[in-house]
């Protein structure tokens, strides 16, 4: 948790507040607190469309809609596989970017982002 707070402070101080790295930090923070609505709002259009397809399938099989799109997200229920120690922007061009999140032990994960309505949104990998 201290590493997340430190990363947020570094991002804020370095002017990254509205950039791709800040968007990833906000997603991590929302997921850690279990805020599914906030996580869903930070997802990109492709990812949201996949979730909406699940919602449509659920509606067809049950005959009525009982779940909201964010109900399909599982956040904050299990500890992460590793703690982020930092991140860096791998590339940023127009309305797309890729941020690498890394741990102190060397694990790395690239996160794809798109800009939608002036905000950076995270696109989760598909199947």
HELIX and SHEET records of a PDB file:
HELIX    1   1 UNK A    2  UNK A   13  1                                  12    
HELIX    2   2 UNK A   20  UNK A   32  1                                  13    
HELIX    3   3 UNK A   36  UNK A   41  1                                   6    
HELIX    4   4 UNK A   45  UNK A   62  1                                  18    
HELIX    5   5 UNK A   69  UNK A   72  5                                   4    
SHEET    1   A 4 UNK A  84  UNK A  93  0                                        
SHEET    2   A 4 UNK A  96  UNK A 103 -1                                        
SHEET    3   A 4 UNK A 108  UNK A 116 -1                                        
SHEET    4   A 4 UNK A 119  UNK A 123 -1                                        
END                                                                             
